[in-house]
Amino acid sequence: ADTSFLIAIQKMQLFDEVHSLYHEVYITRKIAEEFQLTLPDWIFIHEPKNVHVQSVLSFIIDAGEASAIALAYDYQDVILIIDDLKATKEAVRLGFNITGTLGVLIKLKKEGLIISIEQKIFQLKEIGFRISPKIIEEILKIVGENYYYKKVGGKRINK
Protein backbone atom coordinates (compact mmCIF):
# COMPACT_ATOMS: atom_id res chain seq x y z
CA ALA A 1 0.00 0.00 0.00
CA ASP A 2 1.10 3.57 -0.56
CA THR A 3 1.07 6.55 1.78
CA SER A 4 -2.07 8.21 0.40
CA PHE A 5 -4.06 5.06 1.17
CA LEU A 6 -2.80 5.01 4.77
CA ILE A 7 -3.61 8.69 5.21
CA ALA A 8 -7.09 8.18 3.76
CA ILE A 9 -8.05 5.23 5.94
CA GLN A 10 -6.64 6.97 9.00
CA LYS A 11 -8.62 10.17 8.31
CA MET A 12 -11.79 8.16 7.61
CA GLN A 13 -11.15 6.00 10.69
CA LEU A 14 -11.33 2.76 8.70
CA PHE A 15 -8.33 0.83 10.04
CA ASP A 16 -10.53 -1.84 11.66
CA GLU A 17 -12.67 -2.29 8.54
CA VAL A 18 -9.64 -2.50 6.26
CA HIS A 19 -8.08 -5.05 8.63
CA SER A 20 -11.22 -7.19 8.27
CA LEU A 21 -10.77 -7.04 4.50
CA TYR A 22 -7.00 -7.45 4.29
CA HIS A 23 -5.59 -9.29 7.27
CA GLU A 24 -2.06 -8.13 6.49
CA VAL A 25 -0.77 -5.09 4.63
CA TYR A 26 2.88 -4.58 3.75
CA ILE A 27 4.55 -1.22 3.33
CA THR A 28 8.12 0.00 3.12
CA ARG A 29 10.07 2.10 5.58
CA LYS A 30 9.81 5.02 3.11
CA ILE A 31 6.01 4.82 3.22
CA ALA A 32 6.02 4.55 7.03
CA GLU A 33 8.23 7.66 7.19
CA GLU A 34 5.87 9.54 4.87
CA PHE A 35 2.85 8.45 6.95
CA GLN A 36 4.51 9.56 10.23
CA LEU A 37 1.85 8.07 12.51
CA THR A 38 1.76 4.87 14.55
CA LEU A 39 0.75 1.91 12.45
CA PRO A 40 -1.60 -0.88 13.56
CA ASP A 41 0.13 -4.18 14.29
CA TRP A 42 -1.27 -5.81 11.12
CA ILE A 43 0.60 -3.39 8.86
CA PHE A 44 4.12 -4.71 8.41
CA ILE A 45 7.19 -2.80 7.29
CA HIS A 46 9.38 -4.73 4.85
CA GLU A 47 12.09 -3.55 2.51
CA PRO A 48 12.16 -4.63 -1.13
CA LYS A 49 14.83 -7.20 -1.91
CA ASN A 50 15.44 -5.76 -5.37
CA VAL A 51 16.75 -2.27 -4.69
CA HIS A 52 17.66 -1.89 -8.36
CA VAL A 53 13.97 -1.99 -9.35
CA GLN A 54 13.17 0.60 -6.70
CA SER A 55 16.00 2.83 -7.86
CA VAL A 56 14.90 2.70 -11.50
CA LEU A 57 11.25 3.32 -10.62
CA SER A 58 12.26 6.33 -8.47
CA PHE A 59 13.30 8.13 -11.67
CA ILE A 60 9.77 7.71 -13.03
CA ILE A 61 7.46 7.97 -10.00
CA ASP A 62 7.46 9.13 -6.38
CA ALA A 63 9.89 7.31 -4.06
CA GLY A 64 7.06 5.93 -1.87
CA GLU A 65 5.17 4.41 -4.77
CA ALA A 66 8.44 3.15 -6.28
CA SER A 67 9.21 1.35 -3.03
CA ALA A 68 5.70 -0.16 -2.90
CA ILE A 69 5.97 -1.52 -6.43
CA ALA A 70 9.47 -2.85 -5.77
CA LEU A 71 8.19 -4.56 -2.61
CA ALA A 72 5.40 -6.22 -4.62
CA TYR A 73 8.05 -8.12 -6.60
CA ASP A 74 8.85 -10.02 -3.37
CA TYR A 75 5.35 -11.54 -3.09
CA GLN A 76 3.12 -13.75 -5.19
CA ASP A 77 -0.54 -12.95 -5.80
CA VAL A 78 -0.25 -9.41 -4.47
CA ILE A 79 -2.65 -6.50 -4.85
CA LEU A 80 -0.99 -3.09 -4.87
CA ILE A 81 -3.03 -0.26 -3.34
CA ILE A 82 -1.84 2.86 -5.14
CA ASP A 83 -3.70 6.10 -5.87
CA ASP A 84 -1.19 8.03 -7.97
CA LEU A 85 -2.16 7.76 -11.66
CA LYS A 86 1.40 7.60 -12.99
CA ALA A 87 2.37 4.94 -10.44
CA THR A 88 -0.80 2.98 -11.19
CA LYS A 89 -0.01 2.95 -14.90
CA GLU A 90 3.54 1.80 -14.18
CA ALA A 91 2.34 -1.00 -11.87
CA VAL A 92 -0.14 -2.21 -14.49
CA ARG A 93 2.56 -2.04 -17.18
CA LEU A 94 4.70 -4.27 -14.95
CA GLY A 95 1.86 -6.79 -14.64
CA PHE A 96 0.64 -6.16 -11.09
CA ASN A 97 -2.96 -6.27 -9.90
CA ILE A 98 -3.81 -2.87 -8.54
CA THR A 99 -6.55 -1.07 -6.71
CA GLY A 100 -6.76 2.32 -5.07
CA THR A 101 -8.45 3.84 -2.08
CA LEU A 102 -11.73 4.07 -4.03
CA GLY A 103 -11.46 0.41 -5.01
CA VAL A 104 -10.97 -0.52 -1.37
CA LEU A 105 -14.01 1.56 -0.39
CA ILE A 106 -16.08 -0.28 -3.01
CA LYS A 107 -14.92 -3.62 -1.60
CA LEU A 108 -15.66 -2.48 1.98
CA LYS A 109 -19.19 -1.50 0.92
CA LYS A 110 -19.79 -4.77 -0.97
CA GLU A 111 -18.57 -6.76 2.06
CA GLY A 112 -20.93 -4.80 4.35
CA LEU A 113 -18.07 -3.27 6.32
CA ILE A 114 -19.22 0.31 5.68
CA ILE A 115 -22.78 1.57 5.35
CA SER A 116 -22.36 4.50 2.96
CA ILE A 117 -19.62 4.89 0.41
CA GLU A 118 -20.98 8.35 -0.49
CA GLN A 119 -20.10 9.64 2.96
CA LYS A 120 -16.57 8.23 2.69
CA ILE A 121 -16.06 9.73 -0.78
CA PHE A 122 -16.91 13.18 0.51
CA GLN A 123 -14.54 12.66 3.45
CA LEU A 124 -11.84 11.88 0.88
CA LYS A 125 -12.64 15.04 -1.03
CA GLU A 126 -12.37 17.04 2.20
CA ILE A 127 -8.81 15.78 2.74
CA GLY A 128 -7.79 16.69 -0.79
CA PHE A 129 -8.51 13.64 -2.97
CA ARG A 130 -9.52 14.76 -6.43
CA ILE A 131 -12.46 12.71 -7.65
CA SER A 132 -14.56 13.74 -10.62
CA PRO A 133 -18.34 13.89 -10.25
CA LYS A 134 -18.60 11.29 -13.04
CA ILE A 135 -16.42 8.82 -11.08
CA ILE A 136 -18.46 9.47 -7.93
CA GLU A 137 -21.67 8.78 -9.82
CA GLU A 138 -20.25 5.56 -11.31
CA ILE A 139 -19.06 4.31 -7.91
CA LEU A 140 -22.43 5.02 -6.30
CA LYS A 141 -24.15 3.05 -9.07
CA ILE A 142 -21.71 0.13 -8.68
CA VAL A 143 -22.48 -0.20 -4.97
CA GLY A 144 -26.21 0.43 -5.27
CA GLU A 145 -26.32 3.91 -3.81
CA ASN A 146 -28.46 5.23 -6.64
CA TYR A 147 -28.38 8.87 -5.78
CA TYR A 148 -25.95 11.54 -6.70
CA TYR A 149 -25.06 14.69 -4.84
CA LYS A 150 -24.01 17.82 -6.65
CA LYS A 151 -22.04 20.49 -4.84
CA VAL A 152 -23.71 23.88 -5.23
CA GLY A 153 -22.63 27.00 -3.37
CA GLY A 154 -20.56 25.01 -0.89
CA LYS A 155 -23.48 22.72 0.03
CA ARG A 156 -24.47 19.30 -1.24
CA ILE A 157 -27.94 18.96 -2.67
CA ASN A 158 -29.72 15.81 -3.71
CA LYS A 159 -30.15 15.72 -7.47
C-alpha positions as CSV (number, residue, x, y, z in Angstrom):
1,A,0.0,0.0,0.0
2,D,1.1,3.6,-0.6
3,T,1.1,6.6,1.8
4,S,-2.1,8.2,0.4
5,F,-4.1,5.1,1.2
6,L,-2.8,5.0,4.8
7,I,-3.6,8.7,5.2
8,A,-7.1,8.2,3.8
9,I,-8.0,5.2,5.9
10,Q,-6.6,7.0,9.0
11,K,-8.6,10.2,8.3
12,M,-11.8,8.2,7.6
13,Q,-11.2,6.0,10.7
14,L,-11.3,2.8,8.7
15,F,-8.3,0.8,10.0
16,D,-10.5,-1.8,11.7
17,E,-12.7,-2.3,8.5
18,V,-9.6,-2.5,6.3
19,H,-8.1,-5.0,8.6
20,S,-11.2,-7.2,8.3
21,L,-10.8,-7.0,4.5
22,Y,-7.0,-7.4,4.3
23,H,-5.6,-9.3,7.3
24,E,-2.1,-8.1,6.5
25,V,-0.8,-5.1,4.6
26,Y,2.9,-4.6,3.8
27,I,4.5,-1.2,3.3
28,T,8.1,0.0,3.1
29,R,10.1,2.1,5.6
30,K,9.8,5.0,3.1
31,I,6.0,4.8,3.2
32,A,6.0,4.6,7.0
33,E,8.2,7.7,7.2
34,E,5.9,9.5,4.9
35,F,2.9,8.5,7.0
36,Q,4.5,9.6,10.2
37,L,1.8,8.1,12.5
38,T,1.8,4.9,14.5
39,L,0.7,1.9,12.4
40,P,-1.6,-0.9,13.6
41,D,0.1,-4.2,14.3
42,W,-1.3,-5.8,11.1
43,I,0.6,-3.4,8.9
44,F,4.1,-4.7,8.4
45,I,7.2,-2.8,7.3
46,H,9.4,-4.7,4.9
47,E,12.1,-3.6,2.5
48,P,12.2,-4.6,-1.1
49,K,14.8,-7.2,-1.9
50,N,15.4,-5.8,-5.4
51,V,16.7,-2.3,-4.7
52,H,17.7,-1.9,-8.4
53,V,14.0,-2.0,-9.4
54,Q,13.2,0.6,-6.7
55,S,16.0,2.8,-7.9
56,V,14.9,2.7,-11.5
57,L,11.2,3.3,-10.6
58,S,12.3,6.3,-8.5
59,F,13.3,8.1,-11.7
60,I,9.8,7.7,-13.0
61,I,7.5,8.0,-10.0
62,D,7.5,9.1,-6.4
63,A,9.9,7.3,-4.1
64,G,7.1,5.9,-1.9
65,E,5.2,4.4,-4.8
66,A,8.4,3.2,-6.3
67,S,9.2,1.3,-3.0
68,A,5.7,-0.2,-2.9
69,I,6.0,-1.5,-6.4
70,A,9.5,-2.8,-5.8
71,L,8.2,-4.6,-2.6
72,A,5.4,-6.2,-4.6
73,Y,8.1,-8.1,-6.6
74,D,8.8,-10.0,-3.4
75,Y,5.4,-11.5,-3.1
76,Q,3.1,-13.7,-5.2
77,D,-0.5,-13.0,-5.8
78,V,-0.2,-9.4,-4.5
79,I,-2.6,-6.5,-4.8
80,L,-1.0,-3.1,-4.9
81,I,-3.0,-0.3,-3.3
82,I,-1.8,2.9,-5.1
83,D,-3.7,6.1,-5.9
84,D,-1.2,8.0,-8.0
85,L,-2.2,7.8,-11.7
86,K,1.4,7.6,-13.0
87,A,2.4,4.9,-10.4
88,T,-0.8,3.0,-11.2
89,K,0.0,2.9,-14.9
90,E,3.5,1.8,-14.2
91,A,2.3,-1.0,-11.9
92,V,-0.1,-2.2,-14.5
93,R,2.6,-2.0,-17.2
94,L,4.7,-4.3,-14.9
95,G,1.9,-6.8,-14.6
96,F,0.6,-6.2,-11.1
97,N,-3.0,-6.3,-9.9
98,I,-3.8,-2.9,-8.5
99,T,-6.6,-1.1,-6.7
100,G,-6.8,2.3,-5.1
101,T,-8.5,3.8,-2.1
102,L,-11.7,4.1,-4.0
103,G,-11.5,0.4,-5.0
104,V,-11.0,-0.5,-1.4
105,L,-14.0,1.6,-0.4
106,I,-16.1,-0.3,-3.0
107,K,-14.9,-3.6,-1.6
108,L,-15.7,-2.5,2.0
109,K,-19.2,-1.5,0.9
110,K,-19.8,-4.8,-1.0
111,E,-18.6,-6.8,2.1
112,G,-20.9,-4.8,4.3
113,L,-18.1,-3.3,6.3
114,I,-19.2,0.3,5.7
115,I,-22.8,1.6,5.3
116,S,-22.4,4.5,3.0
117,I,-19.6,4.9,0.4
118,E,-21.0,8.4,-0.5
119,Q,-20.1,9.6,3.0
120,K,-16.6,8.2,2.7
121,I,-16.1,9.7,-0.8
122,F,-16.9,13.2,0.5
123,Q,-14.5,12.7,3.4
124,L,-11.8,11.9,0.9
125,K,-12.6,15.0,-1.0
126,E,-12.4,17.0,2.2
127,I,-8.8,15.8,2.7
128,G,-7.8,16.7,-0.8
129,F,-8.5,13.6,-3.0
130,R,-9.5,14.8,-6.4
131,I,-12.5,12.7,-7.7
132,S,-14.6,13.7,-10.6
133,P,-18.3,13.9,-10.2
134,K,-18.6,11.3,-13.0
135,I,-16.4,8.8,-11.1
136,I,-18.5,9.5,-7.9
137,E,-21.7,8.8,-9.8
138,E,-20.2,5.6,-11.3
139,I,-19.1,4.3,-7.9
140,L,-22.4,5.0,-6.3
141,K,-24.2,3.0,-9.1
142,I,-21.7,0.1,-8.7
143,V,-22.5,-0.2,-5.0
144,G,-26.2,0.4,-5.3
145,E,-26.3,3.9,-3.8
146,N,-28.5,5.2,-6.6
147,Y,-28.4,8.9,-5.8
148,Y,-25.9,11.5,-6.7
149,Y,-25.1,14.7,-4.8
150,K,-24.0,17.8,-6.6
151,K,-22.0,20.5,-4.8
152,V,-23.7,23.9,-5.2
153,G,-22.6,27.0,-3.4
154,G,-20.6,25.0,-0.9
155,K,-23.5,22.7,0.0
156,R,-24.5,19.3,-1.2
157,I,-27.9,19.0,-2.7
158,N,-29.7,15.8,-3.7
159,K,-30.1,15.7,-7.5
